Amino acid sequence: MAVIEVNYNDLCSLIGKRFKQEELVERIDMMGAPVDSADGDVLRVEVFPNRPDLLSVEGLARALKSFTGIEKGLRKYRLAAPKISVEVHEVKCRPFAAAAVARNVNITNDLIQSLMQVQEKLHDTFGRKRRKVSIGVYDMDTAKPPFTYKAVKAGEISFVPLDYPGKLNLKEVLEKHPKGVAFAGILDGVTEYPVWVDANNDVLSFPPIINSEQTRVTERSKNLFIDVTGMDKAAVHSALCILVCLFADRGATIEAVKGAGFALKTGKMATSEDAIKNLLGVEVSAKDAASLLERMGFDAKRKGARVEAVVPAYRTDVMHECDLIEDIAIAYGYDKLKPRRPMFPSIGARHPVEARADRLRELLIGFSFQDIMTFMLTNEETHYKKMRLPEGNRVRLSNAVSTETAMVRTTLLPSMLDVLRANKHQSYPQQLFEVGDVVIPDGNAETGARTVKHVCIVLADAGMTFTRMKSVAVELFRELGKDLEVKPDDRPFFITGRCASFDGGVMGEIHPEVLNNFGIELPVAALELVLT
Amino acid sequence: MSVKESLHSHEKRILLALGKGLSSEEDIIAETGLAPASVMHASLWLYSKGLVGVKEDHAEYLELNDEGLEYLRKGLPERLALKTLKKGELSVGDLSDSIGADKSRIAVTWLMKKRFAVIEGGVIRLTPEGREHLDAPTGEEKALEALKERRPVSSIQKDLLKVLESRGKILKRSVETKRSLSLTAEGKALVKSGIAVEDDVNVLTPEMIKSGSWRVSKLRAYDVTAVVPRTFVGKKHPLRATIDDIRRIFLEMGFTEIKSPIVESAFWNFDALFVPQDHPGRELQDTFYVPGEAKPPAKQLVSNVKKTHEDGWKTGSTGWGYEWNARTALERVLRTHTTAATCRALAEAKEFPEKVFCVDRVFRNETIDYKHLAEFYQVEGILIDKGATLADLFGLLEEFYTKMGYEDVRFRPAYFPYTEPSMEVEVYDAERKQWMELGGAGVFRPEVTKPLGVDANVLAWGQGLERIVMGVEGLRDIRTFYRNDLNWIRKE
């Protein structure tokens, strides 16, 4: 989730109205971008991934301006006729590129802050950490158009990257520049790298890694060249659209670039009174719906019972009629939409497995045993080695962040012994149980593994024996309406000769070596049962 | 009642023991065979009755604390360093690699302080003094050895104490109180007058009841204000108690409980929910993957989902506009949300209204800390019906959260990839005077429902569990739930 920092004063000046901070926060919240915190003049606003256009202060201000009714409808943006041109060559590793120009930019501190933030946030979220989309902004007057986007060999070309004392070729950038090191993974296995160069073949940037120092945007810059490259054409265009609108909102003239294939294209989406009622449960006339959509920055016209909306170029999240209806609901106000007491009669039921689990828990609590909940993720050390067991069939994780969580448990007992260890300084007797899931690999199952409910009981006290465990088991089975038929058995984690198996389970006295392995200092009797 | 009559048999026994000339509490315990606590208790009574005097001697003891014991067992850090240096000169960095950064930092400080070594150009060189101690114990080591067991401070040589104290916090002091009793003049007179210990009856036995002997026995009065041993009851785990409360609410509202596999296919966990295949939530750092593939779902289903992702299929959507990969959908994950369960329920729903819920464990590839768990519980409910609307969802949520005990509920616009409209549910926390985020809700997108063959609206809501219970219980560390500290559970 992206969180952007917005200066309250800057935001108010962009909206064109000075709201009380409290009211502004409430409006932003109800527009669908929760305000995390307000610290003095700095608001931290959470932006949902479907609205990258709100990642810029300018975009947020634009949305608020229509949402609060100051300037309703679609804000018109026009790209001036191109004065410069670019050539976009085939670049296999990063096939899509688009560009535009912003002239007469008034570079203020607020703009620079906003620009840096929107680039970073777009890169991180919408741009999938620059892999899908990356952005470059350049002082155009430091380079000589026309510009070219092309693929070059690593050693073919050198330049001074931003914040670096000397010239590097592209391979060196990836090895030595901090940004190169951070993002080299994106270009893994690539033999020809993407670059933007000017008419003198001087490098403007090495997407998606770094710009050249020469084209750095400073307070004295006036005219900017903006490029977006990436792996997905629609995403590349959306990002550029968000950027050019930002500059236009700050008073710059935005200009097309010949050969860049970029235009600001609005979209279309329609809905109807019926569809609105069907989804929201309230009657909204087509006329009101059109007006509500205008509050969300759309142009909308009523046609009979239908509403046709013009979707701003930066609103790529509008994929379906329901997206339009949601915006109608937001403008209507979730707080004004009256909840209806739902009348959908049906008869509820517990899941049979959970109902059995409930019954077991109730019985075991009746024995005065304590209900325990442990993690399902564990490791081979605890699950097998400490239990004196060879490693068995289990579900292992391909990508666990911690060696503690390498596999999913197939039995509950090891976790219960861990709990006894953790409580060895608490008073005894300790009589604990868990009713929980384990995962058993099974080639016949749809996902190759079955989730199975187990019950495990551990009884720990000085003088604890098999007899006590068996007497509990007998009573438990009797309560479940079954006879307990046991036969002598053997498990490495139980003392030989003090272990018995029965229908669906096994019980015994824990082997002293296992107690040592877990660091338990009192005898333990245990039982584990598959709950079928 | 005279003083004599008021005496408890324990008090009488102690008086008799004192009459024999005993005085220390230990001796009295041995003589009377009473429990230490009983002797203490009774002697306090005797004191209050003016029959005995009590004298307390405090002796101070010294022993090694955990750190001191570790030094004794494993050797002082500088000893570890000396052992390593015995094999030759080392750089500071090498030493750190060899015995660990913390230990090596302490070791180097002490080697220098004791003039056992000097550092020249990052290399540790032993001085003659240092070489002398390669095999011979230092004063501190001798002192540590001398304090292997707890000893009275008075028995420890002053210089030894000084050496140990200079080493920082490796000692633990404790004070032991020894009591001795003596008869007062009144007490002496009483003993002289003769004391008969007739056995007070502590326990009313079945024999006494049957034979009627209780009539002649004296049933001793208890100190009903005394502290008693604790009784431990068996209880539901605090998290389980909340889970069961929530399940009960769903059942009361007519919802049916469902379950789904923990090892799930990406298809049910993500694709069928219209989560694009390049969505960040699917990345390795968020989702646990399991090697191998799941069996493919029905062909028609796969085709519907594929087309919906690509161009919207018949859902009226534009789709995501990328090429959907069927193999990616077969990847196996540990379910990341209970929506995987409701999604499967959607595909199986035939008659409406259908109302199902799921409270179960989900998994995320998180580093566990006080705020994050790699596995936790989620709660999720869906209602499927034609004519079910956002207004009904609001009504459902109000009903649900009122049953949970929250009086004020409000909804704030939000975003989830598989619902539209989407909202966060917030409840008013009267104590903290602020709105608290509880969960998410929304109406499933047609891109989710139509490919699964559901031609109706689906209202859905869900929330995590641990954080909510943390708020209620005032916990600061989310790991508390799975530590199963009996001290905590028994108190809760």
Contacts between the chains, C-beta under 8 A, distances in Angstrom:
chain1	res1	chain2	res2	distance
A	29	B	412	5.8
A	30	B	412	6.6
A	30	B	413	6.8
A	31	B	413	6.8
A	32	B	412	7.6
A	32	B	413	3.2
A	32	B	414	6.7
A	32	B	415	7.2
A	34	B	412	6.4
A	34	B	414	7.5
A	34	B	424	7.1
A	48	B	414	6.6
A	48	B	415	3.4
A	49	B	280	8.0
A	49	B	415	6.7
A	50	B	415	4.8
A	51	B	415	7.3
A	125	B	280	7.4
A	128	B	278	6.4
A	128	B	280	6.6
A	132	B	278	6.9
A	232	B	322	7.1
A	234	B	321	5.9
A	277	B	389	7.7
A	278	B	387	7.7
A	278	B	389	6.9
A	278	B	457	7.3
A	279	B	389	6.2
A	279	B	390	6.3
A	279	B	421	7.5
A	279	B	443	6.4
A	279	B	457	6.9
A	280	B	389	5.8
A	280	B	390	4.7
A	280	B	391	6.6
A	280	B	421	7.7
A	281	B	389	2.9
A	281	B	390	5.6
A	281	B	391	3.2
A	281	B	392	6.0
A	282	B	389	7.9
A	282	B	391	6.1
A	319	B	312	7.2
A	319	B	317	4.9
A	319	B	318	4.6
A	319	B	319	7.2
A	319	B	320	8.0
A	319	B	447	7.7
A	320	B	312	7.4
A	320	B	315	6.9
A	320	B	316	5.7
A	320	B	317	4.0
A	320	B	318	7.3
A	320	B	420	7.3
A	320	B	445	6.8
A	320	B	446	6.3
A	320	B	447	6.7
A	321	B	316	5.9
A	322	B	420	4.5
A	322	B	421	7.6
A	322	B	443	7.6
A	322	B	445	6.1
A	322	B	446	6.3
A	323	B	420	5.8
A	325	B	420	7.9
A	325	B	421	7.1
A	326	B	413	7.7
A	326	B	420	5.1
A	326	B	421	3.9
A	326	B	422	7.3
A	329	B	390	6.4
A	329	B	413	7.9
A	329	B	421	5.1
A	330	B	413	4.8
A	330	B	421	7.6
A	334	B	394	8.0
A	334	B	410	7.7
A	334	B	411	4.4
A	334	B	412	6.6
A	334	B	413	6.2
A	334	B	423	6.2
A	335	B	410	6.5
A	335	B	411	7.5
A	337	B	390	6.6
A	337	B	391	6.1
A	337	B	394	6.5
A	338	B	391	6.4
A	338	B	394	7.7
A	339	B	391	6.2
A	339	B	394	3.5
A	339	B	395	4.2
A	339	B	397	7.5
A	339	B	398	5.1
A	340	B	389	7.5
A	340	B	391	4.3
A	340	B	392	5.3
A	340	B	394	7.2
A	340	B	395	4.5
A	341	B	395	4.9
A	341	B	399	7.1
A	342	B	383	7.2
A	342	B	388	7.6
A	342	B	392	4.5
A	342	B	395	4.7
A	342	B	396	4.8
A	342	B	399	7.1
A	344	B	254	7.9
A	344	B	353	4.0
A	344	B	355	6.6
A	344	B	383	5.9
A	344	B	385	5.4
A	344	B	388	6.6
A	344	B	392	7.5
A	345	B	254	6.8
A	345	B	353	7.3
A	346	B	254	4.3
A	346	B	255	7.5
A	346	B	256	7.6
A	346	B	353	5.5
A	346	B	354	7.3
A	346	B	355	4.9
A	347	B	254	5.9
A	347	B	256	7.9
A	348	B	250	6.6
A	348	B	251	4.3
A	348	B	252	7.4
A	348	B	253	6.9
A	348	B	254	4.5
A	348	B	255	4.9
A	348	B	256	5.4
A	348	B	257	7.7
A	348	B	355	7.2
A	349	B	251	7.4
A	349	B	256	4.9
A	349	B	257	6.7
A	350	B	247	7.2
A	350	B	251	6.6
A	350	B	257	4.9
A	351	B	256	7.9
A	351	B	257	4.0
A	351	B	258	6.4
A	351	B	259	5.4
A	353	B	259	6.6
A	354	B	247	7.6
A	354	B	257	5.8
A	354	B	259	7.3
A	358	B	244	7.5
A	361	B	236	6.9
A	361	B	240	7.4
A	364	B	234	6.8
A	365	B	234	4.3
A	365	B	235	6.6
A	365	B	236	6.7
A	366	B	234	7.3
A	367	B	234	6.4
A	368	B	232	6.9
A	368	B	233	6.0
A	368	B	234	4.2
A	369	B	234	4.6
A	370	B	232	7.4
A	370	B	234	5.3
A	370	B	235	6.5
A	370	B	237	8.0
A	370	B	486	6.9
A	370	B	489	6.3
A	370	B	490	7.5
A	371	B	234	7.1
A	371	B	235	6.5
A	371	B	236	4.8
A	371	B	237	4.4
A	371	B	240	5.6
A	372	B	237	6.2
A	372	B	484	5.0
A	372	B	489	7.9
A	373	B	237	4.7
A	373	B	239	5.6
A	373	B	240	6.3
A	373	B	481	6.7
A	373	B	482	6.4
A	373	B	484	7.1
A	374	B	482	6.2
A	374	B	484	6.8
A	375	B	374	7.7
A	375	B	375	5.8
A	375	B	482	5.5
A	376	B	262	7.4
A	376	B	361	6.5
A	376	B	375	5.9
A	377	B	363	7.3
A	377	B	374	5.9
A	377	B	375	5.8
A	395	B	263	5.8
A	395	B	290	5.6
A	396	B	290	7.2
A	396	B	291	7.0
A	397	B	288	5.0
A	397	B	289	6.9
A	397	B	290	6.3
A	397	B	334	7.3
A	398	B	284	7.9
A	398	B	288	7.9
A	398	B	289	4.4
A	398	B	290	6.5
A	398	B	291	5.4
A	399	B	284	4.5
A	399	B	285	8.0
A	399	B	288	6.7
A	399	B	289	5.4
A	399	B	365	6.5
A	400	B	288	6.8
A	400	B	365	7.1
A	401	B	285	7.6
A	401	B	365	5.6
A	401	B	366	7.3
A	401	B	367	5.4
A	401	B	374	7.8
A	402	B	367	6.6
A	402	B	368	7.1
A	402	B	374	7.7
A	404	B	368	7.8
A	405	B	368	8.0
A	405	B	374	5.5
A	408	B	262	7.0
A	408	B	263	7.5
A	408	B	334	7.1
A	419	B	484	4.6
A	422	B	483	6.5
A	422	B	484	6.7
A	422	B	485	6.9
A	423	B	484	7.2
A	423	B	485	6.8
A	423	B	486	4.6
A	423	B	487	7.9
A	426	B	485	7.8
A	426	B	486	4.4
A	426	B	487	5.7
A	427	B	230	7.0
A	427	B	232	7.5
A	430	B	486	6.6
A	431	B	234	7.3
A	432	B	484	7.8
A	437	B	262	6.4
A	437	B	361	7.0
A	439	B	262	5.3
A	439	B	263	6.0
A	445	B	261	7.3
A	446	B	261	7.2
A	446	B	265	7.5
A	446	B	294	6.2
A	446	B	295	5.2
A	447	B	261	5.0
A	447	B	263	4.7
A	447	B	264	5.9
A	447	B	265	5.5
A	447	B	294	4.4
A	447	B	295	7.6
A	447	B	332	5.9
A	448	B	263	6.6
A	448	B	290	7.9
A	448	B	292	5.6
A	448	B	293	7.8
A	448	B	294	6.3
A	448	B	295	7.9
A	448	B	332	6.5
A	449	B	261	6.8
A	449	B	262	7.4
A	449	B	263	3.9
A	449	B	290	7.7
A	450	B	261	7.4
A	451	B	259	7.3
A	451	B	261	5.4
A	451	B	262	4.7
A	451	B	263	7.6
